[in-house]
Amino acid sequence: MITVVAISRHFLPTIAEIEMDLFETTFTLPELESLFDGPAFVGQVSFEDKKICGYLLAHRTQDHIEILSLGILRTHQRRGHADQLLATLIENAYGAILFLEVAVENKPAIDLYRKNGFVEVGRRLGYYRRGRNVCDALVMRRG
C-alpha cells in the first residue's frame, strides 16, 4: 500500500540519493535544505512498506505551483507512486495553476502528466544538458 506524507527535513538525505540515481542534473542535499527552508516550498514523499519510494518537490507562489522534481526509486516505478504524489498535490492545490518542465524524450513522464490533466503550453529549446547533448523541455500546465 502506498502512503503519501508531507516532506520533513529528515527525508532530505534520502531524496538527494534518489535524485543522484535518477537524474544527471540533481538537487544536492544543501540545495534541498535551502529549498525546504524557503517559504514557498511544497513537497511530499511516498512510502511503501515503510520505505521512501518517491518524492515530489514544488514551489508555490500565489496561485501557481511549479513542480521542480518528481522522482521514484527505479525498483518502484510504475507502481502508482507518481500518480499518488500528483493526486495529493492536485488535491491540495486549491485551484492553483500547476506548471512543470519535462524532457521531450521522457515519454513515460509526459504520458503520466497528460493522464493527470496536464497539457503542453510551450517548449524550451536546449533546456536539458546531458553531457554534450541537449534536449528540449515541454512546458506543461494544469488548471
N, C-alpha and C positions, 0 to 999 in steps of 0.2 A: 504494500500500500504506500502511495506517495503522499507525503505531507509537505506543506509549504509554510514557512515562517519568515518573519522579518529578519533581516541580517543584523547580527550583533558583531561587535568588534572581534570577538574570539573566533569567528568564522573566517576572517580575512586571510590568514596564512593558507588555509585550505583552498580558498578561492584563488589566491595567487598561484598555487601549484597547478590547479586545473587550467587556469589561463595559460601558463607556460606550456602545458602539454598540448593544448588545443590550437593556439594562435601564434603566428610569427611575431606580431606586434602585440604586446600584452600590457596590462596594468601590473606594475610592480607592487610589492607589499607597501612601500611608502606612498605610492600613488593611491592605492586603495584606501589607506588610512586617511590620507588627505581628503579624498572623495567622501569617505564615510563621515568625516568631521564637518563637512560642508552642510549648510542649512537646507540645500535643495536636494540632498541625496535621498533616493528611494531605492530599496533593494530587498531581495528575498532569496532564500535558499530552499531547495527541495531535498527531502530526505527519503530514503527507502531503507528499511531495516536499520534505522538509527545511524545511517551513513549519509554524509552530504554527497549528493549526486549531481546537483546543478545549482545555478545561481542566475539571477537577473540583476543587473546594475542599471540604474536610471537616474536622471536629473529632472527635477520638477521645477518649472518656473511658471507662475501664474496659472494659465490654463493649458500649458503644454508640458508633455513628458517626453524626454528623449531617451530611448533605450540605448545605453552605451555598450553593454556587453551581455550576452546570453550564452552560457556555456553549460554543457552536460558532459559528465565523465564519458569517455568513449565506451566503456563497458555498460553504460546505462542509457545510451542514446536509443531513440525510437521506442521508448517505454512509456512515454507520456509526460516526462518531466518538463519539457519545454512548453507543452500545452498547458500544464497546470500553473507554471510560473506566469505565462502570459495571461491566463484566465484570471489569476489573482490580481495581477497588475491592472487589467481592464476593469475588474470588479471594483477596485479601489481608486480608479481614475476619476470618478465623479464627473464625467463629461469632458475631461481634458482631451485634447488632441494629442495622439501619440505619434512620434516620429522615430525613424531608425535608418541606418545605412547598412546595406548588406552587399557583399561581393556578388557581382553578376554571375559568377561561376558557381555560386553556392546554391544550387537548385533545391536541395532539401530544405534549407532555411527559407528561401523565397516561397516555396510551397507552404511551409508552416505559417509564415506570416500572412499569406493570402487566405489560407484556411481560417485564420483568426481575424479577418476583416481588414487587413492592410491592403492598400493599393499603391502602385507606383506613381510618384508625383515628380520625379526628377532623376537625374543621373549626374554623378560626379566623376569626371574623366580622370583616370590615373590615380584614384583616391587611395587604393591599397598598394603598397610596395612589398614585393616578396623577392628579396634578393635583387636581381637585375630586372625582374619582371614587374609590370604594373597591371593593375586590374581596376576596372571601373566599379563604382558602387551605385546601386539603385537606392534612391531615397524613397522610403515608403511611409505612408501616413494612414492612420486610423482615426476616424471621428471628424 
